[in-house]
Structures are given as C-alpha cells and as structure tokens.
C-alpha cells in the first residue's frame, strides 16, 4: 500500500509540517538499499521527499529503487556518473525542496521516530541553530546491534570541542537547515579527487559548527552499519582523510587559540594512529606516534596496559569449558528495527584529564561564540 492515499492527503500533510528532504547517495548498494529505503519510508514524520542519487552503480541499485518507488510517490531516483559520496550529496541538496535536509547512507538504518524528534527539536530554536544530530548503534550485516556508539554529546556553539571529540560520528545522524547547507558550500568533493575521501562528513560538520549552533537529540536513533565493504572499513583512507580534514579546518579558522589547535591536532593524530594500526601500516603508525608522545608521554603506557587487559580477558574467556559453552543458550542480538525502543543517553565515564580538557575547550567555544 502506498503511504499516501491520494494527492489531497499529501497536500494536507505537507501544509501541516515543514518538508524534509532525505538524501541517500548510493553506489553499488543493492545489498542494503531496500532496507535503508524502508527505514526512511517508515518514519513517523510523513512530510518527506526521499531522493536517491544512484552514483554510477553497476549493480541492481537503480532497478531496486525504481521498484520500491512504485509504492511510494515520495521516492525520486537521480542517476549520475560515479563522482563520490560528496558530489552525490550535493546533487541531492540541489534537487531538494525541503526546509530541512537529512542525509542517510545507503547501508544505514533509521529508527522510525528519528526525523520527528529532530524536526521537533530544531523548529523550537531560532535560525542560528542550523542542525541537529542523534546518537547511534553499530549494526552488522543482519541489522543486529553490535554495540552502542559513542555517548559524547554537546550542544550550542561546539566548534573547538567537535574538532576534538567529533560528536556526530556518522553521515546518517544529521538533519540540517537547507539554507545553512547551501551557505557553507555543501560537501567538499575535492577530497575524493585527491584520493583522500572518507571524512567528508566531518568536513561538512566542522564548517557548520564554525558558523552555527548545533542541537542534539541524545538518543540512539541511527543504525550505523559496519561491514567489510563500507567506507569506514578502509582504515588507511580514513586516517589520512581525518588528518587532512582537520588540517584544512584549522587553516580556515586561525582565530582558534593555540591550546585548542594543539588539542585538535593531538586528538586527530591519535585517531589516525588507531586507523593506521588497524590497516597494519607500521611506518605511518610510527609517524603519527612521534608527535603524540610529545604531547602525551604516557600514551604508550596506557596502550600497553589496555593491550594486556584485553589479553587477560581473552584468556579468561578461553578458560570456560567447551561443555559449559554448549550448555548455554546462544545469546540473541537485538535487531535495529521499528520495534526497538528509543534509547536514553548513558552516563559517560570521564577521566579527570578529559574533563579538564573539555572544560577548557568549552571555554574556548564560549569566547568564539
């Protein structure tokens, strides 16, 4: 059954609620695109237009989208040559008619109440509040929840803190006023052209955060999928991309005080170190480790202790007998679907060092604001 029973109903819904344009870039996304579209179609917020940008796919992505669009007139398919996720999102923004734009990656899922909660949060605020984000769960290929994502949140003017903590976390968590997205120039496609694609989301978020206030709905309303073919699984590219994004952002915002700059560089070097380590690029890991040790001499000590703790935990798990394991029922993983209750924010355990750093960065944001 189509979502709308006719033009009169659609016009009534659209007149009662501001239109949200959902932009879905899709490249060879046939494995997940149907599930992703269903999660957009099942939103409790009905005033949507759903724009899928088929970014030069060579699989059945376009055919699947066309079939689903027959049951829902809100879905529109645009096909372009393959130019990367940033260019595809910009095509979607250009084609959009909504007051708000929400981005959804073609392998991710939304909780049914995501858009409703975000629109409700943002419409209560003045136009200088440009965007609102939510928290997320990490999910696997079968839509099962692997673990919660980060619990870090901040609201208001958060530029200096976002350089360090990267609150938004993924491209499917953000809803933005369309005029603000246009004002900052959309997404930067030059990263992909330079072979540094992967963190275009972060670049877009930092440009927003440098000029506007950002709100948060502190609930896990996104299923962020981790699988071998996802962009975030290319650890070498993600590490290089993050370093370049933060470098460009700092160059574009020379008003930042020295402490905030040094803190942002340190945080990004640590992120890149972990990415290069997972990519098994020893030379690059060591290159990033040198500047980290200058600012944080105990980083390696904590690294060794964490590795030792993980090894002990692994040995303890192995000590469980095979018979005991067979007697226990298989743990069922929760599905990320419409039956999942929206989660509340868990309290994050902060170290005194991190607490002091965030307090100093919050003071920097207050001054910049």
Order of alpha helices (4+ residues) and beta strands (2+ residues): alpha-beta-alpha-beta-alpha-beta-alpha-beta-beta-alpha-beta-beta-alpha-beta-alpha-alpha-alpha-beta-alpha-alpha-alpha-alpha-alpha-alpha
